Amino acid sequence: MTLPPETDLPLNIVRHETAGEQAPRRRLRFHMRYLLVLLIPVFMFSGGVIGMYYQPTALQKFYALTGLQPGGGSATPIALPPDMEMPKEMAATMQVTDVVGLARLMPRGDVSIVAPPYGAGDARIAEVLVEIGDRVEKGAVVARLDNQAQLESAVLLARANVAVREAALVQTKTSVQNSRDEARAALEQARSSRTEAAAERERGKALFERGVITQASLDSLAAAERQADLAVEKAEATLSRFTGQDTDMQPDVIVAARNLDAARADLARAEQDLIRSAVLAPISGVVLDSMANAGERPPNDGIMQIGDIDHMMAEVEVYQDRIANVGIGQPVELAAVAIGQTLQGRVKSIGLTVGRQGLLSDDTAANTDARVIKVMVELDEVSSKVAARYTNLEVIARIDTRTAATAAKSNP
């Protein structure tokens, strides 16, 4: 049927999809649902790993409330770095109350760095007198610098100057003694001359009264007596320059003695400078490493390392939230793959400051901002002998905190 041209027709066209067009869209919705189902376990697993790794406050409170320990159900607790594997023997005896941390083996008092003496300047190493593994005593010469000959010449010159000053002091003392003796003799002579002059004047006076001599002769005798009196005064003044009877207290002797003291001080300084040409061992122990050779300038990190490996210790880093369970005297077990056996020791001291973690694993995602407290562990005699060859070796330390109360009572 034909409609008239003026009749209005609907402009909206309804398009009905065929069965072939609906199938891809339904298949797409089907795949999205299954993908979401697969992603849910992935998200849950990732959240669990992150939560166990960083342990937020809520998770920590949950473990504290339930008494569970992260990783307690596995052979290797998750608190350990990925590159550190706990030995089976240690894992088998692991207790919930134990505190585990990374540690390093070290000699008692740690490794001592042997540096060149203060004031060595640009001196080079002339010779190294010890090798790795040699045992040295405190104060022993382990190396010499090339400024030794120059400093020895300075010592010889200072000694010669001291000898000259000593001779000058002896000479001054002798001169002062002789001068004082001469002044004393001159005074006696002047006094004798004055006595004689006084006697002559008395005889002249008697002769003048009898008219034997003239007035001029009498005046001459009086003048001679006056000159004798002046000579005595002069001799007394000369002798008074030597104060007291002690020669060492004379001014000239004091000056000479001070010059000798100055020369001896120069000698002592030269001898101290000579000591600086020798590198001395700061402690008694074994040479662990040598970082310089003859002819080289002493490096900034020292010439060699010395440690008392007869008494080995371990420095354990304990997380700040576990340090309250650690006490002095608690038994400690240490283990590492390199040793092949466990070491035994006891807590010697607990640090007083909280610092950043220094012993880190190779894991790039490790928590490098962890706050730890250093605990020093003293190894027993048998373990110390085993650990003597492994200074700075990284080990796993397990502290048995069950004896915390006993340790605290015995170490108030």
MOUR-V17034 format. One record per pair of residues at least 12 apart in sequence whose C-alpha atoms are under 10 Angstrom apart, sorted by sequence separation. I is the first residue (numbers start at 0). J is the second residue. If there is no record, write none. Layout:
# MOUR-V17034
((I J) (I J))
This chain:
# MOUR-V17034
((74 86) (75 87) (128 140) (129 141) (204 216) (205 217) (289 301) (290 302) (291 303) (331 343) (332 344) (355 367) (356 368) (357 369) (74 87) (127 140) (128 141) (129 142) (203 216) (204 217) (289 302) (290 303) (330 343) (331 344) (332 345) (355 368) (356 369) (357 370) (74 88) (75 89) (76 90) (127 141) (128 142) (203 217) (204 218) (288 302) (289 303) (290 304) (330 344) (331 345) (354 368) (355 369) (356 370) (357 371) (54 69) (74 89) (75 90) (126 141) (127 142) (128 143) (202 217) (203 218) (288 303) (289 304) (329 344) (330 345) (331 346) (354 369) (355 370) (356 371) (74 90) (75 91) (126 142) (127 143) (200 216) (201 217) (203 219) (204 220) (287 303) (288 304) (289 305) (328 344) (329 345) (330 346) (353 369) (354 370) (355 371) (356 372) (357 373) (52 69) (73 90) (74 91) (76 93) (125 142) (126 143) (127 144) (200 217) (203 220) (204 221) (286 303) (287 304) (288 305) (328 345) (329 346) (330 347) (353 370) (354 371) (355 372) (356 373) (51 69) (73 91) (75 93) (83 101) (124 142) (125 143) (126 144) (199 217) (200 218) (202 220) (203 221) (286 304) (287 305) (288 306) (313 331) (315 333) (327 345) (328 346) (329 347) (352 370) (353 371) (354 372) (51 70) (71 90) (74 93) (124 143) (125 144) (126 145) (200 219) (201 220) (285 304) (286 305) (287 306) (326 345) (327 346) (328 347) (352 371) (353 372) (354 373) (79 99) (80 100) (123 143) (124 144) (125 145) (200 220) (201 221) (284 304) (285 305) (286 306) (287 307) (313 333) (326 346) (327 347) (328 348) (352 372) (353 373) (376 396) (78 99) (79 100) (80 101) (122 143) (123 144) (124 145) (125 146) (199 220) (200 221) (284 305) (285 306) (286 307) (287 308) (325 346) (326 347) (327 348) (350 371) (351 372) (352 373) (71 93) (78 100) (79 101) (122 144) (123 145) (124 146) (125 147) (198 220) (199 221) (200 222) (283 305) (284 306) (285 307) (286 308) (326 348) (327 349) (350 372) (351 373) (376 398) (71 94) (76 99) (78 101) (121 144) (122 145) (123 146) (197 220) (200 223) (280 303) (282 305) (283 306) (284 307) (285 308) (326 349) (349 372) (350 373) (351 374) (71 95) (121 145) (122 146) (196 220) (197 221) (199 223) (200 224) (278 302) (280 304) (281 305) (282 306) (283 307) (284 308) (285 309) (325 349) (349 373) (350 374) (52 77) (119 144) (121 146) (122 147) (196 221) (199 224) (280 305) (281 306) (282 307) (283 308) (284 309) (348 373) (349 374) (350 375) (51 77) (52 78) (68 94) (69 95) (119 145) (120 146) (196 222) (197 223) (198 224) (284 310) (348 374) (349 375) (51 78) (68 95) (115 142) (119 146) (196 223) (197 224) (322 349) (347 374) (348 375) (349 376) (67 95) (68 96) (113 141) (115 143) (116 144) (195 223) (196 224) (197 225) (322 350) (346 374) (347 375) (348 376) (66 95) (113 142) (115 144) (195 224) (196 225) (346 375) (347 376) (348 377) (66 96) (193 223) (194 224) (196 226) (197 227) (345 375) (346 376) (347 377) (192 223) (193 224) (196 227) (197 228) (313 344) (315 346) (344 375) (345 376) (346 377) (347 378) (192 224) (193 225) (195 227) (196 228) (312 344) (313 345) (314 346) (317 349) (344 376) (345 377) (346 378) (193 226) (194 227) (311 344) (312 345) (313 346) (319 352) (343 376) (344 377) (345 378) (360 393) (192 226) (193 227) (194 228) (312 346) (313 347) (314 348) (315 349) (316 350) (319 353) (343 377) (344 378) (345 379) (359 393) (192 227) (193 228) (312 347) (314 349) (318 353) (319 354) (343 378) (344 379) (358 393) (191 227) (192 228) (193 229) (317 353) (318 354) (342 378) (343 379) (344 380) (189 226) (190 227) (193 230) (318 355) (342 379) (343 380) (344 381) (189 227) (190 228) (192 230) (193 231) (316 354) (318 356) (343 381) (344 382) (188 227) (189 228) (190 229) (192 231) (316 355) (317 356) (342 381) (343 382) (344 383) (189 229) (190 230) (191 231) (316 356) (342 382) (343 383) (189 230) (190 231) (316 357) (341 382) (342 383) (188 230) (189 231) (190 232) (316 358) (340 382) (188 231) (189 232) (315 358) (333 376) (342 385) (186 230) (187 231) (189 233) (190 234) (314 358) (332 376) (341 385) (342 386) (185 230) (186 231) (189 234) (190 235) (331 376) (333 378) (340 385) (185 231) (186 232) (188 234) (189 235) (330 376) (331 377) (332 378) (186 233) (187 234) (327 374) (329 376) (330 377) (331 378) (338 385) (185 233) (186 234) (187 235) (326 374) (327 375) (328 376) (330 378) (338 386) (185 234) (186 235) (322 371) (325 374) (327 376) (328 377) (333 382) (184 234) (185 235) (186 236) (319 369) (320 370) (321 371) (322 372) (338 388) (182 233) (183 234) (186 237) (318 369) (319 370) (320 371) (321 372) (322 373) (338 389) (182 234) (183 235) (185 237) (186 238) (317 369) (318 370) (319 371) (320 372) (322 374) (337 389) (342 394) (344 396) (346 398) (181 234) (182 235) (185 238) (317 370) (318 371) (319 372) (341 394) (343 396) (345 398) (346 399) (182 236) (183 237) (184 238) (316 370) (317 371) (318 372) (319 373) (338 392) (341 395) (342 396) (343 397) (344 398) (345 399) (182 237) (183 238) (316 371) (317 372) (318 373) (337 392) (341 396) (181 237) (182 238) (183 239) (315 371) (316 372) (317 373) (337 393) (338 394) (181 238) (182 239) (315 372) (316 373) (317 374) (335 392) (336 393) (337 394) (179 237) (180 238) (182 240) (314 372) (315 373) (316 374) (335 393) (336 394) (178 237) (179 238) (182 241) (314 373) (315 374) (316 375) (334 393) (335 394) (336 395) (178 238) (179 239) (313 373) (314 374) (315 375) (333 393) (334 394) (335 395) (346 406) (179 240) (180 241) (313 374) (314 375) (315 376) (333 394) (334 395) (335 396) (178 240) (179 241) (313 375) (314 376) (332 394) (333 395) (334 396) (178 241) (179 242) (312 375) (313 376) (314 377) (332 395) (333 396) (334 397) (312 376) (313 377) (332 396) (333 397) (176 241) (179 244) (311 376) (312 377) (313 378) (331 396) (332 397) (333 398) (175 241) (311 377) (312 378) (331 397) (332 398) (179 246) (310 377) (311 378) (312 379) (330 397) (331 398) (332 399) (176 244) (310 378) (311 379) (330 398) (331 399) (176 245) (310 379) (311 380) (329 398) (330 399) (331 400) (176 246) (310 380) (312 382) (329 399) (330 400) (175 246) (176 247) (309 380) (311 382) (312 383) (328 399) (329 400) (330 401) (175 247) (310 382) (311 383) (326 398) (328 400) (329 401) (330 402) (173 246) (176 249) (310 383) (311 384) (313 386) (325 398) (326 399) (327 400) (329 402) (330 403) (172 246) (175 249) (309 383) (310 384) (311 385) (312 386) (324 398) (325 399) (326 400) (328 402) (329 403) (171 246) (172 247) (175 250) (308 383) (309 384) (311 386) (312 387) (324 399) (325 400) (326 401) (327 402) (328 403) (329 404) (171 247) (172 248) (175 251) (308 384) (310 386) (311 387) (324 400) (325 401) (326 402) (327 403) (329 405) (330 406) (172 249) (174 251) (175 252) (309 386) (310 387) (311 388) (313 390) (314 391) (323 400) (324 401) (325 402) (326 403) (327 404) (328 405) (329 406) (171 249) (174 252) (308 386) (309 387) (311 389) (312 390) (313 391) (315 393) (324 402) (325 403) (326 404) (327 405) (328 406) (329 407) (168 247) (172 251) (173 252) (308 387) (311 390) (313 392) (314 393) (315 394) (317 396) (324 403) (325 404) (326 405) (327 406) (328 407) (171 251) (172 252) (307 387) (308 388) (313 393) (314 394) (315 395) (316 396) (323 403) (324 404) (326 406) (327 407) (171 252) (172 253) (306 387) (308 389) (313 394) (315 396) (317 398) (325 406) (326 407) (327 408) (328 409) (170 252) (171 253) (308 390) (314 396) (315 397) (325 407) (326 408) (327 409) (328 410) (168 251) (169 252) (171 254) (172 255) (313 396) (315 398) (327 410) (168 252) (171 255) (172 256) (306 390) (326 410) (327 411) (167 252) (168 253) (170 255) (171 256) (168 254) (169 255) (168 255) (169 256) (167 255) (168 256) (166 255) (167 256) (168 257) (165 255) (168 258) (164 255) (165 256) (167 258) (168 259) (164 256) (167 259) (164 257) (165 258) (166 259) (164 258) (165 259) (164 259) (165 260) (163 259) (164 260) (161 258) (162 259) (164 261) (165 262) (160 258) (161 259) (164 262) (165 263) (160 259) (161 260) (163 262) (164 263) (161 261) (162 262) (160 261) (161 262) (162 263) (287 388) (160 262) (161 263) (285 387) (159 262) (160 263) (161 264) (287 390) (158 262) (161 265) (157 262) (158 263) (160 265) (161 266) (157 263) (160 266) (157 264) (158 265) (159 266) (157 265) (158 266) (156 265) (157 266) (158 267) (156 266) (157 267) (154 265) (155 266) (157 268) (158 269) (153 265) (154 266) (157 269) (158 270) (153 266) (154 267) (156 269) (157 270) (154 268) (155 269) (153 268) (154 269) (155 270) (153 269) (154 270) (152 269) (153 270) (154 271) (151 269) (154 272) (150 269) (151 270) (153 272) (154 273) (150 270) (153 273) (150 271) (151 272) (152 273) (150 272) (151 273) (149 272) (150 273) (151 274) (149 273) (150 274) (147 272) (148 273) (150 275) (151 276) (146 272) (147 273) (150 276) (146 273) (147 274) (149 276) (147 275) (148 276) (146 275) (147 276) (146 276) (147 277) (143 274) (144 275) (145 276) (146 277) (143 275) (144 276) (145 277) (143 276) (144 277) (140 274) (142 276) (143 277) (144 278) (142 277) (143 278) (140 276) (141 277) (142 278) (143 279) (140 277) (141 278) (142 279) (139 277) (140 278) (141 279) (142 280) (139 278) (140 279) (141 280) (138 278) (139 279) (140 280) (138 279) (139 280) (140 281) (137 279) (138 280) (139 281) (136 279) (137 280) (138 281) (139 282) (135 279) (136 280) (137 281) (138 282) (139 283) (135 280) (136 281) (137 282) (138 283) (141 286) (135 281) (136 282) (137 283) (135 282) (136 283) (137 284) (135 283) (136 284) (145 293) (134 283) (135 284) (136 285) (144 293) (145 294) (128 278) (134 284) (135 285) (142 292) (143 293) (144 294) (125 276) (126 277) (127 278) (133 284) (134 285) (135 286) (142 293) (144 295) (124 276) (125 277) (132 284) (133 285) (134 286) (144 296) (119 272) (123 276) (124 277) (132 285) (133 286) (134 287) (144 297) (118 272) (122 276) (124 278) (131 285) (132 286) (133 287) (117 272) (120 275) (130 285) (131 286) (132 287) (116 272) (119 275) (129 285) (130 286) (131 287) (132 288) (118 275) (119 276) (129 286) (130 287) (131 288) (116 274) (117 275) (118 276) (119 277) (130 288) (131 289) (116 275) (117 276) (119 278) (130 289) (115 275) (116 276) (129 289) (142 302) (115 276) (116 277) (141 302) (142 303) (115 277) (116 278) (127 289) (141 303) (115 278) (116 279) (114 278) (115 279) (127 291) (113 278) (114 279) (126 291) (127 292) (128 293) (113 279) (114 280) (126 292) (127 293) (113 280) (114 281) (124 291) (125 292) (126 293) (127 294) (112 280) (113 281) (124 292) (125 293) (126 294) (111 280) (112 281) (113 282) (123 292) (124 293) (125 294) (126 295) (111 281) (112 282) (123 293) (124 294) (125 295) (135 305) (111 282) (123 294) (124 295) (125 296) (134 305) (135 306) (110 282) (111 283) (122 294) (123 295) (124 296) (131 303) (133 305) (134 306) (135 307) (111 284) (113 286) (122 295) (123 296) (124 297) (130 303) (131 304) (132 305) (134 307) (108 282) (110 284) (122 296) (123 297) (129 303) (131 305) (111 286) (112 287) (121 296) (122 297) (127 302) (110 286) (111 287) (112 288) (113 289) (120 296) (121 297) (127 303) (107 284) (110 287) (113 290) (106 284) (119 297) (124 302) (106 285) (115 296) (115 297) (114 297) (115 298) (114 298) (115 299) (114 299) (114 300) (115 301) (113 300) (114 301) (115 302) (112 300) (113 301) (114 302) (115 303) (112 301) (113 302) (114 303) (111 301) (112 302) (113 303) (114 304) (112 303) (113 304) (111 303) (112 304) (113 305) (111 304) (112 305) (110 304) (111 305) (112 306) (110 305) (111 306) (109 305) (110 306) (111 307) (109 306) (110 307) (108 306) (109 307) (110 308) (106 305) (107 306) (108 307) (109 308) (106 306) (107 307) (108 308) (105 306) (106 307) (107 308) (105 307) (106 308) (107 309) (108 310) (109 311) (105 308) (106 309) (107 310) (108 311) (109 312) (106 310) (107 311) (108 312) (109 313) (105 310) (106 311) (107 312) (109 314) (105 311) (106 312) (107 313) (104 311) (105 312) (106 313) (104 312) (105 313) (103 312) (104 313) (105 314) (102 312) (103 313) (104 314) (102 313) (103 314) (104 315) (101 313) (102 314) (103 315) (101 314) (102 315) (103 316) (100 314) (101 315) (102 316) (100 315) (101 316) (102 317) (99 315) (100 316) (101 317) (99 316) (100 317) (99 317) (100 318) (98 317) (99 318) (98 318) (99 321) (98 321) (97 321) (98 322) (96 321) (98 324) (97 324) (98 325) (96 324) (97 325) (104 333) (103 333) (102 333) (99 331) (101 333) (102 334) (98 331) (99 332) (100 333) (97 331) (99 333) (89 332) (89 333) (89 334) (88 334) (86 333) (85 333) (86 334) (85 334) (86 335) (84 334) (85 335) (86 336) (84 335) (85 336) (83 335) (84 336) (88 340) (89 341) (83 336) (86 339) (88 341) (86 340) (86 341) (101 356) (102 357) (103 358) (101 357) (102 358) (101 358) (100 358) (101 359) (101 360) (107 375) (105 375) (107 377) (100 371) (102 373) (105 376) (106 377) (107 378) (102 374) (104 376) (105 377) (102 375) (100 374) (102 376) (104 378) (83 360) (106 383) (82 360) (83 361) (105 383) (80 359) (81 360) (82 361) (104 383) (80 360) (81 361) (82 362) (106 386) (110 390) (79 360) (80 361) (81 362) (105 386) (106 387) (109 390) (110 391) (80 362) (104 386) (105 387) (109 391) (104 387) (106 389) (81 365) (104 388) (105 389) (106 390) (80 365) (104 389) (105 390) (106 391) (103 389) (104 390) (105 391) (103 390) (104 391) (105 392) (103 391) (104 392) (105 393) (102 391) (103 392) (104 393) (102 392) (103 393) (104 394) (102 393) (103 394) (101 393) (102 394) (103 395) (101 394) (102 395) (103 396) (100 394) (101 395) (102 396) (100 395) (101 396) (102 397) (99 395) (100 396) (101 397) (99 396) (100 397) (98 396) (99 397) (100 398) (97 396) (98 397) (99 398) (97 397) (98 398) (99 399) (97 398) (98 399) (96 398) (97 399) (98 400) (94 397) (96 399) (97 400) (93 397) (94 398) (95 399) (96 400) (97 401) (94 399) (95 400) (96 401) (89 395) (93 399) (94 400) (95 401) (89 396) (90 397) (94 401) (89 397) (85 394) (86 395) (83 393) (84 394) (85 395) (83 394) (84 395) (85 396) (52 364) (53 365) (83 395) (52 365) (53 366) (52 366) (79 395))
